[in-house]
Structure formats: structure tokens, C-alpha cells
Amino acid sequence: MAGWTSLDELVQKEVVQRQEEGCNVDGYAEKVAAAGTDEALLMALYNELAALPIRSDFPFEEPSELADIRALRPDGPRLLNDSMDEAQWQDKFYGAWLGRSAGCALGKPLEAWPYMAGTENNPGWRNVQLWFEGADAWPIQGYTPIASRAEKEHGLAIAPASVKSTRERIAFMETDDDIRYTVLGLVMLEEKGLEFDSFDIGKLWHRRLAYRQVCTAETQAYLNFMQATSHQKGQRPDDWNSRIDWVRTYLNPYREWIGAQIRADGFAYGAAGNPELAADLAWRDASFSHVKNGIYGEMFCAAMIAAAFVESDPERIVRIGLSEIPRNCRLAHDIELAITIAKEAKDQVELVDRIWESFKHYHPVHTNNNAALVAASIIFAKGDFTTAIATSVLGGWDTDCNGATVGSIMGASLGANNLPANWTQPLNDTLYAELIGFHPISISECAKRTYDVFRSIRTSLTPSGA
């Protein structure tokens, strides 16, 4: 089952998902509870939920296909001009990889439920603050301390599996799904260039990822792909386009959660300076496992990352991201609110408090709340790397994912030479991705290979390479 859970929990989550998509689910939560663990009853209810129509008064337009998405997006700069030389580009790519690694490593020890979902007395962001205060490390200026008085005083603890990313232990970027997917994006572009689609994503995952390395939406898409192609002997089915919707939706109530959003970077790097192409590549990837706002999250982040290589204005970067998704989707409305909060907030605590209160109705690893925190952190930081990643992690929810995405955007915008040494030096230019050929590998080698892919793609689109 998706996310290593039971059928009754999947169907409970499906009720929530269908409600968020605009369906009338009155009475279904009670029916699912009454069904208990009876699989026949649960599947009957699941099929009923899947067949529900969208309410006629649902105010949003949210297609999942690329042509339909593009028809509903606002105007935007689809391709940005630049005048950087090779050394400047390479510095930007190294900065993006370093920034993503630093932001991810900052958030990894805090990827635990008290910080992601909050506790009875505190929202998640307050528990993050308490941990750093209890270690005499507030405000956040460096990696997460391994110990804090908050453990005894408030019953808090960091994620035990991530102690290698703490302030006292960090010596490299330890393995993490946020980094693995960046590597997989690089691998896909090296192998296929621009000639890939959602089927190729499934094949790459099955070749490169073990089942234990995926979760939530990715888990179910991984399983569904295996079933949908089991008789094809590794070949693309002639009717793949008719199978893909089943692959990404069947028993997958996580299809609008953050899983696709964290996979944007490798594709966006290959399309640096070209937000429309970045969003296109992100759509191909996201549409394997997600729909609607789950897809938009990856497209939004990919366009921002691609823009950040050339654009330095934080709000403009966010606006370029918005220009690649439907103007009247839930995510676009949520990002607009986040922009307002970021511009009005007088300090970091006010910002994360208002973001939390505005979007806490979403699951801690949903796309929309996390994307809103990412956008707000970028704008609030006004170009300061430490403020940006610290704010994104302080906000709670999916701490390592948000730190990684914000770090990637800031690193691409600032370049490696302008990143603070206290964030980059502890990484020792080393990455462990838990993928063959990338465990370990130097971060600078990943950056160089990404630059080579970028140059190849750019040349293929404009033979002069200009």
C-alpha cells in the first residue's frame, strides 16, 4: 500500500483528497470508519469516491495535462536573456547544488512529527524555535544542534536517523530523497536529453531506486507502474497514454502532496534560464505520480529555479514560477497569499506564524502549504542566503524539502562564490546519494555534469548556443 500503510488509512485519506479536489464527500468519513478493515467494503467506498464529480460551484480550474495547463497560465517571460560567461555559469551550478545540500542538511534533523505537525501546545515552527533556543543557537545561523535543553524541558527530539547532518557531526551531504531525485533528474537528462516522458521516469525509478527509497505518492506510482507494464518485458506499452492516469491515481491519495515538488531541481538545472522548458520537463516528471496541484508544485519550483540562474529579484523569481501554472488553481491563490504575508511580515517569527495559521489545514507534506512557505521565505530574505534557508526550515512542515528547494534557488541566484562558508565548508564537497555512481561523489562533479547537460540542451535548442 502507498506509504507503507493500510487500506483503511488510504481510503480515509482519499476522502480528504476528493474534498480538496472539489467533490462533495458528505458522509464518507463515517462510512469509511464503519467499514473498519473490511477490504471489500473499503474498495467499494474507494470506487465511489473515485467516481464523484467535481462540484459545479468549485471555483478553481485545475487540469493535469500540459496543453490545458498552458492555456490557463498567465503571461510570463518564457525564456530569459543572459550574458554570463562559462565561469559564471559554472559558479551558478555549483551554487545551486551546494545551496540545495545545505538547506536540506539544515532541515533533515528536524524532519520529525513535533516540527512537521506541531504538538498539543505548539505549532511546528515554535518547536523548531524552542530546539534552537535550548541549544543557545537562536536565531538560526548554522546547522541544527545535536542536543538542546528543549529535550528535557519540552519533550522534543531530533530525527535519530539524521544525526550526521547536525552541527556537531556534519561532514558531507548524507543520503536523502531530496538529493536522490536531483541526481535522477541529472541522470535522465544525461541519458535522454529532452526525449523522455512519464514512462521513462517509471523505467528510471525501477532501474535506479529500491522500493524502500520511495514513499507516499511515489510508492503507489512505483507499484502501479509495475502492474501496468508487467507483461511488456520492459518495453513501452502502445497504450501508455491511456494507462498513465491509472498509474498516478489508483490507491494514491497522496497525488497532490510534496513528492513531485522535491523532484524539480535536476530538470530545472538543465533548463537554466528557460522557465518554460523547466516547467515542461517538470510536468513530464510529475505527471508520472501526481495530478493537479501536485504537478503544479513541481512546475512552479522548476520555473523558479531555472529563473534564479539569471534573475536576482526574489519576488520576480516567484512571479515567474507562477507564470507557468494555471492562474486560477489552489496553488496560485495560496502563493499569492504567501507573497502578501512575506511583504507585510515585520520579522521572521511573524512570517512563519502567519504562514502556519494560513495553511495549517493542509497535511504537513502537502504541496500547497510547503510551496507557500518556500515562496514566502525567498521573498522575505531579500537575497540573504542564511535568512532564506533558516526561514524555510523554521516554518516547520517538510523541513528538509523546503530548506533544499529554497537553498537551490538561492544558490543558483547567488552562485557558489557568494554562499556563506559556514554552510558550504562543512559539506566538504561530498555527496552520498545512495545511488550507484553517486555514493560518494563530489558535489562539484555533479555541478560540472549538470553544466554539461545544460550546454548540450541549450545548443540543441539554439545551435549557436547563444
ROTIVEX-512525 format. One record per residue (C-alpha): residue number from 1; residue in three letters; y negated, x, z negated. Coordinates in nm, 2 decimals, padded with zeros to 4 digits. Layout:
% ROTIVEX-512525
BALUM pos code     yy     xx     zz
BALUM NUM  ALA      Y      X      Z
...
***
This chain:
% ROTIVEX-512525
BALUM pos code     yy     xx     zz
BALUM   1  MET  00.00  00.00  00.00
BALUM   2  ALA -00.36  00.11  00.06
BALUM   3  GLY -00.50  00.33 -00.21
BALUM   4  TRP -00.15  00.36 -00.38
BALUM   5  THR -00.18  00.01 -00.53
BALUM   6  SER  00.00 -00.32 -00.54
BALUM   7  LEU -00.02 -00.62 -00.31
BALUM   8  ASP -00.18 -00.85 -00.56
BALUM   9  GLU -00.46 -00.60 -00.61
BALUM  10  LEU -00.51 -00.56 -00.23
BALUM  11  VAL -00.54 -00.94 -00.19
BALUM  12  GLN -00.78 -00.96 -00.48
BALUM  13  LYS -01.00 -00.70 -00.31
BALUM  14  GLU -00.96 -00.89  00.02
BALUM  15  VAL -01.12 -01.19 -00.14
BALUM  16  VAL -01.43 -00.98 -00.23
BALUM  17  GLN -01.43 -00.82  00.12
BALUM  18  ARG -01.42 -01.15  00.30
BALUM  19  GLN -01.70 -01.29  00.08
BALUM  20  GLU -01.92 -00.98  00.16
BALUM  21  GLU -01.84 -01.03  00.53
BALUM  22  GLY -01.99 -01.38  00.51
BALUM  23  CYS -01.69 -01.61  00.45
BALUM  24  ASN -01.66 -01.90  00.21
BALUM  25  VAL -01.39 -01.78 -00.03
BALUM  26  ASP -01.43 -02.05 -00.30
BALUM  27  GLY -01.11 -02.09 -00.50
BALUM  28  TYR -00.93 -01.80 -00.35
BALUM  29  ALA -00.97 -01.57 -00.65
BALUM  30  GLU -00.80 -01.83 -00.86
BALUM  31  LYS -00.52 -01.88 -00.61
BALUM  32  VAL -00.45 -01.51 -00.59
BALUM  33  ALA -00.44 -01.49 -00.97
BALUM  34  ALA -00.20 -01.78 -00.98
BALUM  35  ALA  00.03 -01.62 -00.73
BALUM  36  GLY  00.09 -01.33 -00.97
BALUM  37  THR  00.31 -01.07 -00.79
BALUM  38  ASP  00.49 -01.32 -00.56
BALUM  39  GLU  00.47 -01.13 -00.23
BALUM  40  ALA  00.54 -01.44 -00.01
BALUM  41  LEU  00.26 -01.63 -00.18
BALUM  42  LEU  00.02 -01.34 -00.17
BALUM  43  MET  00.08 -01.27  00.20
BALUM  44  ALA  00.03 -01.64  00.28
BALUM  45  LEU -00.31 -01.62  00.10
BALUM  46  TYR -00.39 -01.29  00.27
BALUM  47  ASN -00.33 -01.45  00.61
BALUM  48  GLU -00.55 -01.75  00.52
BALUM  49  LEU -00.83 -01.51  00.41
BALUM  50  ALA -00.80 -01.31  00.74
BALUM  51  ALA -00.84 -01.63  00.94
BALUM  52  LEU -01.15 -01.75  00.76
BALUM  53  PRO -01.46 -01.79  00.98
BALUM  54  ILE -01.80 -01.64  00.91
BALUM  55  ARG -02.03 -01.90  00.76
BALUM  56  SER -02.28 -02.04  01.00
BALUM  57  ASP -02.57 -01.96  00.77
BALUM  58  PHE -02.47 -01.59  00.73
BALUM  59  PRO -02.80 -01.41  00.81
BALUM  60  PHE -02.66 -01.08  00.94
BALUM  61  GLU -02.54 -00.96  01.29
BALUM  62  GLU -02.26 -00.71  01.24
BALUM  63  PRO -02.04 -00.62  01.54
BALUM  64  SER -01.79 -00.34  01.53
BALUM  65  GLU -01.79 -00.23  01.90
BALUM  66  LEU -02.02  00.04  02.02
BALUM  67  ALA -02.18 -00.16  02.31
BALUM  68  ASP -02.25 -00.45  02.08
BALUM  69  ILE -02.39 -00.22  01.81
BALUM  70  ARG -02.63 -00.05  02.05
BALUM  71  ALA -02.75 -00.39  02.18
BALUM  72  LEU -02.88 -00.47  01.83
BALUM  73  ARG -03.02 -00.14  01.72
BALUM  74  PRO -03.40 -00.07  01.70
BALUM  75  ASP -03.58  00.17  01.92
BALUM  76  GLY -03.54  00.54  01.83
BALUM  77  PRO -03.56  00.89  01.96
BALUM  78  ARG -03.21  00.92  02.11
BALUM  79  LEU -03.25  01.29  02.18
BALUM  80  LEU -03.48  01.53  02.00
BALUM  81  ASN -03.66  01.83  02.15
BALUM  82  ASP -03.63  02.17  02.00
BALUM  83  SER -03.75  02.52  02.07
BALUM  84  MET -03.52  02.72  01.84
BALUM  85  ASP -03.35  03.04  01.94
BALUM  86  GLU -02.99  03.13  01.88
BALUM  87  ALA -03.05  03.30  01.54
BALUM  88  GLN -03.24  02.99  01.42
BALUM  89  TRP -02.97  02.76  01.53
BALUM  90  GLN -02.70  02.97  01.36
BALUM  91  ASP -02.90  02.97  01.04
BALUM  92  LYS -02.92  02.59  01.05
BALUM  93  PHE -02.54  02.55  01.10
BALUM  94  TYR -02.47  02.79  00.81
BALUM  95  GLY -02.72  02.60  00.60
BALUM  96  ALA -02.55  02.27  00.68
BALUM  97  TRP -02.21  02.40  00.57
BALUM  98  LEU -02.35  02.57  00.26
BALUM  99  GLY -02.55  02.27  00.17
BALUM 100  ARG -02.26  02.03  00.21
BALUM 101  SER -02.04  02.26  00.00
BALUM 102  ALA -02.30  02.30 -00.28
BALUM 103  GLY -02.37  01.93 -00.30
BALUM 104  CYS -02.00  01.84 -00.30
BALUM 105  ALA -01.92  02.10 -00.57
BALUM 106  LEU -02.20  01.97 -00.79
BALUM 107  GLY -02.06  01.62 -00.78
BALUM 108  LYS -01.69  01.70 -00.80
BALUM 109  PRO -01.66  01.73 -01.18
BALUM 110  LEU -01.84  01.40 -01.22
BALUM 111  GLU -01.61  01.21 -00.99
BALUM 112  ALA -01.47  01.02 -01.29
BALUM 113  TRP -01.50  00.65 -01.38
BALUM 114  PRO -01.77  00.67 -01.65
BALUM 115  TYR -02.01  00.82 -01.40
BALUM 116  MET -01.89  00.62 -01.10
BALUM 117  ALA -01.88  00.28 -01.25
BALUM 118  GLY -02.06  00.32 -01.58
BALUM 119  THR -01.94  00.22 -01.93
BALUM 120  GLU -01.99 -00.07 -02.15
BALUM 121  ASN -02.32  00.07 -02.28
BALUM 122  ASN -02.45  00.27 -01.99
BALUM 123  PRO -02.48  00.27 -01.61
BALUM 124  GLY -02.31  00.57 -01.44
BALUM 125  TRP -02.63  00.76 -01.39
BALUM 126  ARG -02.71  00.75 -01.76
BALUM 127  ASN -02.37  00.91 -01.84
BALUM 128  VAL -02.44  01.18 -01.59
BALUM 129  GLN -02.77  01.25 -01.76
BALUM 130  LEU -02.60  01.25 -02.10
BALUM 131  TRP -02.35  01.51 -01.99
BALUM 132  PHE -02.62  01.75 -01.87
BALUM 133  GLU -02.84  01.68 -02.18
BALUM 134  GLY -02.54  01.76 -02.40
BALUM 135  ALA -02.50  02.09 -02.23
BALUM 136  ASP -02.87  02.18 -02.26
BALUM 137  ALA -02.88  02.17 -01.88
BALUM 138  TRP -03.12  01.88 -01.82
BALUM 139  PRO -03.28  01.84 -01.58
BALUM 140  ILE -03.01  01.93 -01.32
BALUM 141  GLN -03.09  02.27 -01.18
BALUM 142  GLY -02.74  02.41 -01.13
BALUM 143  TYR -02.37  02.32 -01.12
BALUM 144  THR -02.21  02.08 -01.37
BALUM 145  PRO -02.13  02.24 -01.71
BALUM 146  ILE -01.77  02.25 -01.82
BALUM 147  ALA -01.85  02.14 -02.17
BALUM 148  SER -02.10  01.91 -02.33
BALUM 149  ARG -02.18  01.75 -02.67
BALUM 150  ALA -02.15  01.42 -02.48
BALUM 151  GLU -01.78  01.46 -02.50
BALUM 152  LYS -01.78  01.41 -02.88
BALUM 153  GLU -02.09  01.20 -02.91
BALUM 154  HIS -02.03  00.96 -02.62
BALUM 155  GLY -01.66  01.00 -02.53
BALUM 156  LEU -01.74  01.14 -02.19
BALUM 157  ALA -01.54  01.39 -02.00
BALUM 158  ILE -01.55  01.56 -01.66
BALUM 159  ALA -01.27  01.52 -01.40
BALUM 160  PRO -01.00  01.76 -01.52
BALUM 161  ALA -00.88  01.84 -01.16
BALUM 162  SER -01.23  01.97 -01.07
BALUM 163  VAL -01.30  02.24 -01.33
BALUM 164  LYS -01.30  02.50 -01.06
BALUM 165  SER -01.63  02.35 -00.94
BALUM 166  THR -01.80  02.37 -01.28
BALUM 167  ARG -02.09  02.61 -01.36
BALUM 168  GLU -01.87  02.84 -01.56
BALUM 169  ARG -01.58  02.86 -01.31
BALUM 170  ILE -01.71  02.81 -00.96
BALUM 171  ALA -01.62  03.10 -00.72
BALUM 172  PHE -01.57  02.91 -00.39
BALUM 173  MET -01.57  02.57 -00.24
BALUM 174  GLU -01.25  02.42 -00.37
BALUM 175  THR -01.05  02.18 -00.16
BALUM 176  ASP -01.19  01.83 -00.13
BALUM 177  ASP -01.16  01.54  00.11
BALUM 178  ASP -01.53  01.56  00.19
BALUM 179  ILE -01.48  01.91  00.32
BALUM 180  ARG -01.15  01.85  00.48
BALUM 181  TYR -01.29  01.58  00.71
BALUM 182  THR -01.58  01.81  00.81
BALUM 183  VAL -01.31  02.06  00.91
BALUM 184  LEU -01.12  01.79  01.10
BALUM 185  GLY -01.43  01.70  01.29
BALUM 186  LEU -01.47  02.06  01.39
BALUM 187  VAL -01.11  02.08  01.50
BALUM 188  MET -01.13  01.76  01.70
BALUM 189  LEU -01.44  01.89  01.89
BALUM 190  GLU -01.27  02.23  01.95
BALUM 191  GLU -00.96  02.07  02.09
BALUM 192  LYS -01.10  01.77  02.28
BALUM 193  GLY -01.47  01.82  02.32
BALUM 194  LEU -01.62  01.48  02.40
BALUM 195  GLU -01.29  01.35  02.54
BALUM 196  PHE -01.15  01.17  02.23
BALUM 197  ASP -01.12  00.82  02.09
BALUM 198  SER -00.98  00.65  01.79
BALUM 199  PHE -00.62  00.71  01.90
BALUM 200  ASP -00.69  01.08  01.90
BALUM 201  ILE -00.82  01.05  01.54
BALUM 202  GLY -00.50  00.90  01.43
BALUM 203  LYS -00.29  01.17  01.60
BALUM 204  LEU -00.50  01.44  01.45
BALUM 205  TRP -00.46  01.29  01.10
BALUM 206  HIS -00.08  01.27  01.14
BALUM 207  ARG -00.07  01.63  01.26
BALUM 208  ARG -00.30  01.78  01.00
BALUM 209  LEU -00.31  01.56  00.69
BALUM 210  ALA -00.04  01.47  00.44
BALUM 211  TYR -00.02  01.12  00.31
BALUM 212  ARG -00.14  01.23 -00.04
BALUM 213  GLN -00.46  01.37  00.12
BALUM 214  VAL -00.59  01.02  00.22
BALUM 215  CYS -00.69  00.72  00.02
BALUM 216  THR -00.82  00.36  00.04
BALUM 217  ALA -00.91  00.27  00.40
BALUM 218  GLU -00.77  00.60  00.54
BALUM 219  THR -00.44  00.54  00.36
BALUM 220  GLN -00.38  00.20  00.52
BALUM 221  ALA -00.50  00.30  00.86
BALUM 222  TYR -00.27  00.61  00.84
BALUM 223  LEU  00.02  00.38  00.77
BALUM 224  ASN -00.07  00.11  01.02
BALUM 225  PHE -00.11  00.38  01.29
BALUM 226  MET  00.24  00.50  01.22
BALUM 227  GLN  00.38  00.15  01.26
BALUM 228  ALA  00.17  00.07  01.57
BALUM 229  THR  00.28  00.38  01.75
BALUM 230  SER  00.63  00.44  01.61
BALUM 231  HIS  00.81  00.36  01.94
BALUM 232  GLN  00.57  00.56  02.16
BALUM 233  LYS  00.71  00.91  02.09
BALUM 234  GLY  00.36  01.05  02.02
BALUM 235  GLN  00.21  00.90  02.34
BALUM 236  ARG -00.09  00.67  02.36
BALUM 237  PRO  00.02  00.31  02.40
BALUM 238  ASP -00.11  00.14  02.71
BALUM 239  ASP -00.24 -00.14  02.49
BALUM 240  TRP -00.40  00.08  02.23
BALUM 241  ASN -00.74 -00.11  02.26
BALUM 242  SER -00.56 -00.43  02.16
BALUM 243  ARG -00.39 -00.26  01.86
BALUM 244  ILE -00.68 -00.08  01.71
BALUM 245  ASP -00.82 -00.38  01.53
BALUM 246  TRP -00.49 -00.44  01.35
BALUM 247  VAL -00.47 -00.07  01.26
BALUM 248  ARG -00.81 -00.07  01.09
BALUM 249  THR -00.79 -00.41  00.92
BALUM 250  TYR -00.44 -00.50  00.83
BALUM 251  LEU -00.40 -00.50  00.45
BALUM 252  ASN -00.72 -00.29  00.44
BALUM 253  PRO -00.98 -00.45  00.21
BALUM 254  TYR -01.15 -00.10  00.19
BALUM 255  ARG -01.27 -00.12  00.56
BALUM 256  GLU -01.64 -00.12  00.45
BALUM 257  TRP -01.60  00.14  00.18
BALUM 258  ILE -01.73  00.50  00.20
BALUM 259  GLY -01.43  00.67  00.36
BALUM 260  ALA -01.58  00.68  00.71
BALUM 261  GLN -01.93  00.78  00.59
BALUM 262  ILE -01.80  01.11  00.45
BALUM 263  ARG -01.64  01.20  00.78
BALUM 264  ALA -01.96  01.22  00.98
BALUM 265  ASP -02.06  01.58  00.94
BALUM 266  GLY -01.82  01.77  01.17
BALUM 267  PHE -01.91  01.54  01.46
BALUM 268  ALA -02.28  01.54  01.38
BALUM 269  TYR -02.29  01.92  01.38
BALUM 270  GLY -02.15  01.92  01.73
BALUM 271  ALA -02.43  01.68  01.84
BALUM 272  ALA -02.71  01.86  01.66
BALUM 273  GLY -03.05  01.73  01.78
BALUM 274  ASN -02.88  01.44  01.96
BALUM 275  PRO -02.86  01.15  01.71
BALUM 276  GLU -02.74  00.90  01.97
BALUM 277  LEU -02.45  01.12  02.06
BALUM 278  ALA -02.38  01.19  01.69
BALUM 279  ALA -02.36  00.82  01.63
BALUM 280  ASP -02.13  00.77  01.93
BALUM 281  LEU -01.89  01.03  01.80
BALUM 282  ALA -01.91  00.89  01.45
BALUM 283  TRP -01.83  00.54  01.59
BALUM 284  ARG -01.51  00.68  01.76
BALUM 285  ASP -01.40  00.83  01.43
BALUM 286  ALA -01.50  00.54  01.20
BALUM 287  SER -01.35  00.27  01.42
BALUM 288  PHE -01.01  00.40  01.35
BALUM 289  SER -01.02  00.29  00.99
BALUM 290  HIS -01.33  00.08  00.93
BALUM 291  VAL -01.53 -00.21  01.06
BALUM 292  LYS -01.89 -00.33  01.05
BALUM 293  ASN -02.09 -00.16  00.77
BALUM 294  GLY -01.81  00.09  00.71
BALUM 295  ILE -01.87  00.20  01.07
BALUM 296  TYR -02.24  00.19  01.04
BALUM 297  GLY -02.23  00.42  00.74
BALUM 298  GLU -02.08  00.70  00.94
BALUM 299  MET -02.31  00.63  01.24
BALUM 300  PHE -02.62  00.63  01.01
BALUM 301  CYS -02.53  00.95  00.84
BALUM 302  ALA -02.42  01.12  01.16
BALUM 303  ALA -02.76  01.04  01.32
BALUM 304  MET -02.95  01.17  01.02
BALUM 305  ILE -02.75  01.49  01.01
BALUM 306  ALA -02.80  01.55  01.38
BALUM 307  ALA -03.17  01.48  01.35
BALUM 308  ALA -03.21  01.71  01.05
BALUM 309  PHE -03.14  02.02  01.26
BALUM 310  VAL -03.46  01.95  01.44
BALUM 311  GLU -03.67  01.71  01.23
BALUM 312  SER -03.81  01.81  00.89
BALUM 313  ASP -03.98  01.49  00.77
BALUM 314  PRO -03.74  01.32  00.53
BALUM 315  GLU -03.84  00.96  00.60
BALUM 316  ARG -03.83  01.02  00.97
BALUM 317  ILE -03.48  01.16  00.94
BALUM 318  VAL -03.37  00.83  00.76
BALUM 319  ARG -03.55  00.62  01.02
BALUM 320  ILE -03.37  00.80  01.30
BALUM 321  GLY -03.04  00.72  01.12
BALUM 322  LEU -03.15  00.35  01.10
BALUM 323  SER -03.22  00.35  01.48
BALUM 324  GLU -02.85  00.39  01.56
BALUM 325  ILE -02.72  00.09  01.37
BALUM 326  PRO -02.79 -00.29  01.40
BALUM 327  ARG -03.14 -00.37  01.27
BALUM 328  ASN -03.01 -00.69  01.10
BALUM 329  CYS -02.70 -00.57  00.93
BALUM 330  ARG -02.65 -00.55  00.55
BALUM 331  LEU -02.67 -00.17  00.55
BALUM 332  ALA -03.00 -00.16  00.73
BALUM 333  HIS -03.15 -00.41  00.48
BALUM 334  ASP -03.01 -00.21  00.19
BALUM 335  ILE -03.16  00.12  00.33
BALUM 336  GLU -03.50 -00.04  00.38
BALUM 337  LEU -03.50 -00.14  00.01
BALUM 338  ALA -03.39  00.21 -00.09
BALUM 339  ILE -03.68  00.36  00.11
BALUM 340  THR -03.92  00.14 -00.07
BALUM 341  ILE -03.78  00.24 -00.41
BALUM 342  ALA -03.79  00.61 -00.32
BALUM 343  LYS -04.15  00.59 -00.22
BALUM 344  GLU -04.25  00.40 -00.53
BALUM 345  ALA -04.05  00.58 -00.80
BALUM 346  LYS -04.26  00.80 -01.02
BALUM 347  ASP -03.97  01.02 -01.13
BALUM 348  GLN -03.60  01.09 -01.08
BALUM 349  VAL -03.48  00.87 -01.36
BALUM 350  GLU -03.68  00.57 -01.24
BALUM 351  LEU -03.54  00.62 -00.89
BALUM 352  VAL -03.17  00.62 -00.99
BALUM 353  ASP -03.22  00.34 -01.24
BALUM 354  ARG -03.37  00.11 -00.97
BALUM 355  ILE -03.12  00.21 -00.71
BALUM 356  TRP -02.83  00.14 -00.95
BALUM 357  GLU -02.97 -00.20 -01.05
BALUM 358  SER -03.04 -00.30 -00.69
BALUM 359  PHE -02.69 -00.21 -00.56
BALUM 360  LYS -02.45 -00.22 -00.86
BALUM 361  HIS -02.29 -00.54 -00.71
BALUM 362  TYR -02.10 -00.32 -00.47
BALUM 363  HIS -01.79 -00.13 -00.56
BALUM 364  PRO -01.87  00.23 -00.67
BALUM 365  VAL -01.72  00.37 -00.35
BALUM 366  HIS -01.86  00.11 -00.11
BALUM 367  THR -02.06  00.23  00.19
BALUM 368  ASN -02.39  00.05  00.13
BALUM 369  ASN -02.48  00.15 -00.23
BALUM 370  ASN -02.39  00.51 -00.17
BALUM 371  ALA -02.58  00.53  00.16
BALUM 372  ALA -02.88  00.37 -00.01
BALUM 373  LEU -02.87  00.64 -00.28
BALUM 374  VAL -02.84  00.91 -00.01
BALUM 375  ALA -03.14  00.78  00.18
BALUM 376  ALA -03.35  00.75 -00.14
BALUM 377  SER -03.26  01.10 -00.26
BALUM 378  ILE -03.36  01.26  00.07
BALUM 379  ILE -03.70  01.08  00.08
BALUM 380  PHE -03.77  01.13 -00.29
BALUM 381  ALA -03.70  01.50 -00.28
BALUM 382  LYS -03.98  01.57 -00.02
BALUM 383  GLY -03.79  01.86  00.12
BALUM 384  ASP -03.67  02.03 -00.20
BALUM 385  PHE -03.30  02.11 -00.19
BALUM 386  THR -03.23  02.10 -00.56
BALUM 387  THR -03.41  01.78 -00.62
BALUM 388  ALA -03.23  01.61 -00.33
BALUM 389  ILE -02.87  01.70 -00.43
BALUM 390  ALA -02.94  01.66 -00.80
BALUM 391  THR -03.08  01.31 -00.75
BALUM 392  SER -02.79  01.20 -00.53
BALUM 393  VAL -02.54  01.32 -00.79
BALUM 394  LEU -02.74  01.19 -01.09
BALUM 395  GLY -02.72  00.84 -00.93
BALUM 396  GLY -02.35  00.81 -01.01
BALUM 397  TRP -02.10  00.62 -00.79
BALUM 398  ASP -01.93  00.86 -00.54
BALUM 399  THR -02.09  01.17 -00.68
BALUM 400  ASP -01.93  01.44 -00.47
BALUM 401  CYS -01.96  01.24 -00.15
BALUM 402  ASN -02.33  01.17 -00.19
BALUM 403  GLY -02.40  01.53 -00.30
BALUM 404  ALA -02.22  01.65  00.01
BALUM 405  THR -02.40  01.43  00.25
BALUM 406  VAL -02.74  01.50  00.11
BALUM 407  GLY -02.66  01.87  00.09
BALUM 408  SER -02.55  01.87  00.45
BALUM 409  ILE -02.88  01.70  00.57
BALUM 410  MET -03.10  01.93  00.36
BALUM 411  GLY -02.91  02.24  00.46
BALUM 412  ALA -02.94  02.15  00.83
BALUM 413  SER -03.31  02.09  00.79
BALUM 414  LEU -03.39  02.39  00.58
BALUM 415  GLY -03.14  02.65  00.71
BALUM 416  ALA -02.93  02.89  00.51
BALUM 417  ASN -03.21  03.14  00.45
BALUM 418  ASN -03.42  02.88  00.27
BALUM 419  LEU -03.15  02.75  00.04
BALUM 420  PRO -03.17  02.85 -00.33
BALUM 421  ALA -02.94  03.14 -00.42
BALUM 422  ASN -02.83  02.98 -00.74
BALUM 423  TRP -02.65  02.72 -00.53
BALUM 424  THR -02.52  02.93 -00.25
BALUM 425  GLN -02.42  03.26 -00.41
BALUM 426  PRO -02.15  03.11 -00.65
BALUM 427  LEU -01.96  02.99 -00.34
BALUM 428  ASN -01.90  03.34 -00.22
BALUM 429  ASP -01.90  03.23  00.14
BALUM 430  THR -01.54  03.09  00.08
BALUM 431  LEU -01.39  02.75  00.15
BALUM 432  TYR -01.04  02.62  00.07
BALUM 433  ALA -00.98  02.31  00.28
BALUM 434  GLU -00.60  02.27  00.22
BALUM 435  LEU -00.56  02.26  00.60
BALUM 436  ILE -00.37  02.52  00.80
BALUM 437  GLY -00.61  02.79  00.92
BALUM 438  PHE -00.88  02.68  00.67
BALUM 439  HIS -00.73  02.77  00.34
BALUM 440  PRO -00.91  03.00  00.28
BALUM 441  ILE -01.18  03.06  00.54
BALUM 442  SER -01.53  03.19  00.52
BALUM 443  ILE -01.80  02.92  00.53
BALUM 444  SER -01.99  03.14  00.77
BALUM 445  GLU -01.69  03.14  01.01
BALUM 446  CYS -01.69  02.76  01.00
BALUM 447  ALA -02.06  02.76  01.08
BALUM 448  LYS -02.01  03.00  01.37
BALUM 449  ARG -01.73  02.79  01.52
BALUM 450  THR -01.94  02.48  01.48
BALUM 451  TYR -02.23  02.65  01.66
BALUM 452  ASP -01.99  02.75  01.94
BALUM 453  VAL -01.88  02.38  01.98
BALUM 454  PHE -02.24  02.27  01.97
BALUM 455  ARG -02.33  02.51  02.25
BALUM 456  SER -02.03  02.40  02.46
BALUM 457  ILE -02.12  02.03  02.42
BALUM 458  ARG -02.48  02.09  02.49
BALUM 459  THR -02.41  02.29  02.81
BALUM 460  SER -02.17  02.02  02.93
BALUM 461  LEU -02.44  01.76  02.89
BALUM 462  THR -02.72  01.98  03.03
BALUM 463  PRO -02.58  02.26  03.25
BALUM 464  SER -02.88  02.47  03.18
BALUM 465  GLY -02.81  02.44  02.80
BALUM 466  ALA -03.18  02.35  02.76
***
